[in-house]
């Protein structure tokens, strides 16, 4: 299938599955344990229905928005996704160029196959850096300072991965980083290789390097070493939302790590409204997980998200067609989202309201007929 024949985001995954080695495809595609949450991240969107308004002049539609004070072309950003050179030789660098061309934000993860500085050198763009907490806090501190020097605009702290989830596909495949690749951010501290093991090499790497004692005090510690805003990624409850705000978080990303950590947690679109209500407008709330259509983006915004992040669609498009594939995914989601707005009678993001959707947890809008 040629790139100009692709009509939806899901088709990129079909191409990627054929092109990628099984170990690599399974790493990107799979979730934890029974993969119930992986399926639910998608299925939950299908149970949210629209209540479109009609006879609204939608000849002009504005989908631009602001994220932490930065104007972007659409409320669709790129989530931190590890080891992208397994998908394509240009990896994170191609993704960064595609994000910049689309006028949106890319979040770069710690476990990259292109360094912070290499991604920054691809050209202008608004970029966030996603940091994991290492046992050696100096490693984390150095990464944050490198990101600051490279012009990154915010720090994303991943809070739901003190240890790696039980990812059975990676165990079966004895996942390890292909020998021609390294974790580029760690070459100078000799942490760039993932060793082969009898199960998942990544799980062993994380167990050896990441800090299981990660706690709220580390959010405070991060604030002492950087002046950049800090987003917490991996919040799915009202209780943690309130603590996050008290701890000084500048924003929250509702995420279940692409269903790769704890299985049987809610789909992020299901958890979103609880977090939004608890945040009370004090900080922006974003979400990732399961987004494959512009309709999904609209539903997330109707439930209170300021914007969304996409992960797997990017790596699958990268595998299928490199930078052009990532550009195509962003273009398709943008166009679908704008169309969804028009057909719901919305001309700007502020016109998207909770009244535009009905969810399975809403009470019936029509009362049952009284018994006679």
Order of alpha helices (4+ residues) and beta strands (2+ residues): alpha-alpha-alpha-beta-beta-beta-beta-alpha-beta-alpha-beta-alpha-beta-alpha-alpha-alpha-beta-alpha-beta-alpha-beta-alpha-beta-alpha-beta
